[in-house]
Amino acid sequence: MTRTLGDRLDEATTGLPAPLAVVDLDALDANAADLVRRAGGTPIRVASKSVRVRHVLERVLALPGFAGVMAYSVREALWLVAQGVDDVLLGYPSVDTGALDALAADPVAARAVTLMVDDVTQVELAARAADAHGSMLRVCLDVDASLKLRLGPVVAHLGVRRSPVHTASDAGALAAAIARRSGVDVVGVMFYEAQVAGLPDSSPAVRAIKRLSIRDLAVRRAAVVDAVQSAVGHELTLVNSGGSGSVESSAADPVVTEVTAGSGLFVPTLFDAYRSFTPRPAAFFGLDVVRIPGQGYATAFGGGYIASGPPTASRQPKPVWPAGLSLTGREGAGEVQTPLRLSGDADLRVGDRVWFRHAKSGEVMERFAQVHLVRGTTIESTVPTYRGEQRTFG
Ligand SMILES: Cc1ncc(COP(=O)(O)O)c(C=O)c1O
């Protein structure tokens, strides 16, 4: 008889105290292979914010098809380089002058790390740090990949609010300003098309926006690359695009040299409704039932791990095993205890273990010091999370 996921995780973690986090290695390996297949030969940079477990980052980087980390903080990048990672692209700008100074002072880190910029003020901070140490810092331009739809007099902005650099001429102007400054070198451009990569394609409207965005970017990426190359007078070595939800469309553009993916490894609940790939949930957390408040209910210890973003029901964790459990509307996932409503055949006793999935990928790891890596019904290893290594970056 095939064992259910819940049975396997229960058996693997018998005797271990909860709350506890697990990663199912068979699902993780299959998700990594699927990302590589979808990228069709374009290297994948792994987004560390969507993992936040150094061991898992290193495991994925060892696979053919993955190259480099997209980090979210300069201090994190410095730490990863000190641990042996040799290619780190910051996904976001930084004004942390202490960290920039440490980066400029360390020749190995300065070679391995590329900063993200979209404003001359960020550039100036990096350049001052570089000047102070006589070094050169690598920078990448963050280009707004949102879709701007002109509807009569109104321009609709479809996507996230990030970089002010949208057009080829915006990018060329910023690149020219950077080229005039010592201490900084433009090595690439990044486009993160959140409205393609970060939205499930469940509705026809979203699918239409995705199609329009892909068409817009196919033209705009190439124009931006041309404008930046002529402003700096040399070829760019890095054109990054996308996220887990857009791997194939981002990789299909011939100017793109690499795609980014992170959430596609753990596959949290916000990634369940994508048509572009088959979600295989790989990360779970287990809570133990500590009391039965009445018939049809059970209360587990822990659980209030709400994901970032707009505060909607979709940001709550989801009980997935045993089947037939749901959060209550009044209490949701609680601060230190979570009441669950039971339906169908669901039956829970004090001491039973319940398995949940988080809405987002790496955030849940901030709640745990360690994560158990499970293969089948056994724990292959237990490794620290970023938090377990006393590393909290953002
Ligand atoms: C700059 C950037 N690139 C890529 C991604 C995609 O990450 P993931 O694959 O985890 O969705 C994100 C996610 O927010 C991002 O901010």
PDBQT file of the ligand as one rigid body, heavy atoms in Angstrom, charges set to zero:
ROOT
HETATM    1  C1  LIG A 401      14.031  40.458  -8.339  1.00  0.00    +0.000 C 
HETATM    2  C2  LIG A 401      13.314  39.158  -8.257  1.00  0.00    +0.000 A 
HETATM    3  N1  LIG A 401      13.610  38.192  -9.136  1.00  0.00    +0.000 NA
HETATM    4  C3  LIG A 401      13.010  37.009  -9.095  1.00  0.00    +0.000 A 
HETATM    5  C4  LIG A 401      12.035  36.733  -8.154  1.00  0.00    +0.000 A 
HETATM    6  C5  LIG A 401      11.347  35.401  -8.232  1.00  0.00    +0.000 C 
HETATM    7  O1  LIG A 401      11.456  34.597  -7.145  1.00  0.00    +0.000 OA
HETATM    8  P1  LIG A 401      10.572  33.285  -7.022  1.00  0.00    +0.000 P 
HETATM    9  O2  LIG A 401      11.054  32.325  -8.026  1.00  0.00    +0.000 OA
HETATM   10  O3  LIG A 401      10.812  32.845  -5.641  1.00  0.00    +0.000 OA
HETATM   11  O4  LIG A 401       9.144  33.667  -7.248  1.00  0.00    +0.000 OA
HETATM   12  C6  LIG A 401      11.662  37.718  -7.247  1.00  0.00    +0.000 A 
HETATM   13  C7  LIG A 401      10.591  37.464  -6.283  1.00  0.00    +0.000 C 
HETATM   14  O5  LIG A 401      10.006  38.323  -5.657  1.00  0.00    +0.000 OA
HETATM   15  C8  LIG A 401      12.322  38.969  -7.288  1.00  0.00    +0.000 A 
HETATM   16  O6  LIG A 401      12.023  39.964  -6.430  1.00  0.00    +0.000 OA
ENDROOT
TORSDOF 0
